[in-house]
Amino acid sequence: MIAHRLGLLAVFLVGSASAAGPVSPAERELMDSIPANTLRGHLSFLASDLLEGRDTPSRGLDLAAEYIASQFRRFGVEPGGDNGTYFQNAPYLKVSQPMQDFRLRLQTPDGKSWESTGAKVMAVTNEAVDATDLEVLKVTVKDQNSPLPSAEQVRGKAVLLYVAQGSAAANARNRALQTMKPAVLVTYGVIAPAPFRLRPASAASTSTAPYIVTSDADFSKFVDTLPEGLTPAKLTAKVSAPVQESIQLRNVIGKLVGSDPTLRNEAILLTAHYDHVGVATRGDGDRIHNGANDDASGVSTVLALAESIAGRKLRPKRTLIFMTYFGEEKGLLGSRYYAAHPVFPLRQTVANLNFEHMGRTDDSEGKREGQITATGFDYTTLGEALTGAGAATGVGTWSHPRNSDDFFARSDNQALADAGVPAITVSVAWIFPDYHRPGDHWEKIDLPNMEKVVRMVAVGVTRVANGEVAPQWVESHPKVKRYVEAFRKLHAAD
């Protein structure tokens, strides 16, 4: 059903030679300039043990950034970052939560108690907490429509958020309760304590209440014994103030100015994230998450496109921005930073093709040779542009009935789409063995297939860059309303 609909969409939308037609001699020359060994060279360095999984922040991430910038210099791509460099500097705060003096105790008048000194606990605070015998309010949430107490009932008390069903309800109700200014909010849940959290240095520190999550089953059993609403229990808490360290993270940006006097004022972003998840803190054997497919393969795609297109005598008509992001694995940090601080005006940015999982063909649902997919495949006319280029080069295109939509918000295309820019993430495999595990090594990349699909992408990118009509959101699609509205807002003054 989806493939049939996409086929009709392609027939309807492909109306120019920029999107369809056989490969031209110039396009054949472009394709031939992307050999598998070029991709192998980038991948083998970016996913090497030397870079230790490219965590954000880390020395390995910095090494990767310098490598990418050095390649842009070699290609003759112009610097697109700050002060004539290839780096867009992003000031961040690295916030860690000391737990050495942590104490949390619940006690009832009849002597029942639960206490933690930091084991099985994750705490997020903006300031120190030192409170004794706080009144305790129990709030049970069954779903996102469960009623909450009033702000007057919550303010200044310790709130025990007791979730009967699902984390979605917990997240929504947690946010609502935070606005009511409790003294502290404690809940039960699965935790994955992180050594630090990151936030932009320019973002004002929020005044949300201290938030504590514990995975201790004895806490849940204790809360079970308490009545709903105001309880006889008292809570004592001691949490140290968070420690903040100023750091600088970097997007790496190169620019190839278009050849057309008018269309050069429009830009296409070709992007990928160069970070991964670092080194596991425990476990036997290999603990380095090399991140070859996720996402050294995407970075290698951007580098191969930059080298091949910059090496041609005739540049594309539109300007191309080649960019690799920091911090995707920490929550799309680099792409969101760029969307808030663009180096090329967003009103003049006509498309974003982001690249992830471009190298492995061993998708968990089956082999993916000679084909590509994308997030939001039929959200924009970029999908039909890829279909046209695929037909010309022998690469199939397809849309997954679930993942194409679900992964839209999980990739860096989301940040640009939120700003109104037609944006997709191009991939070969959705989920593959070793996804976010140490086994994602560059030797597992299917290089002949990657060569084929990157060559196809090069044709598609240059056709979009030379097309008379810029990519558009498919306004009839039921899931793009918010992006169409953002696009219209972005261009309201045009």
Secondary structure, 3 states (H helix, E strand, C coil): CHHHHHHHHHHHHCCCCCCCCCCCHHHHHHHHCCCHHHHHHHHHHHCCHHHCCCCCCCHHHHHHHHHHHHHHHHHCCEECCHHHCCEEEEEEEEEECCCCCCEEEEECCCCCEEEECCCCEEEECCCCEEEEEEEEEEEEECCCCCCCCCHHHHCCCEEEEEECCCHHHHHHHHHHHHCCCCCEEEEECCCCCCCCEEEECCCCCCCCCCEEEECCHHHHHHHHCCCCEEEEEEEEEEECCCEEEEEEEEEEEEEECCCCCCHHHCEEEEEEECCCCCECCCCCCCCECCCHHHHHHHHHHHHHHHHHHHCCCCCCCCEEEEEEECCHHHCCHHHHHHHHCCCCCHHHEEEEEEECCCCCCEECCEECCCEEEECCCCCECHHHHHHHHHHHHCCEECCCCCHHHHHHHHCCHHHHHHCCCCEEEEECCCCCCCCCCCCCCHHHCCHHHHHHHHHHHHHHHHHHHHCCCCCCECCCCCCCHHHHHHHHHHCCCC
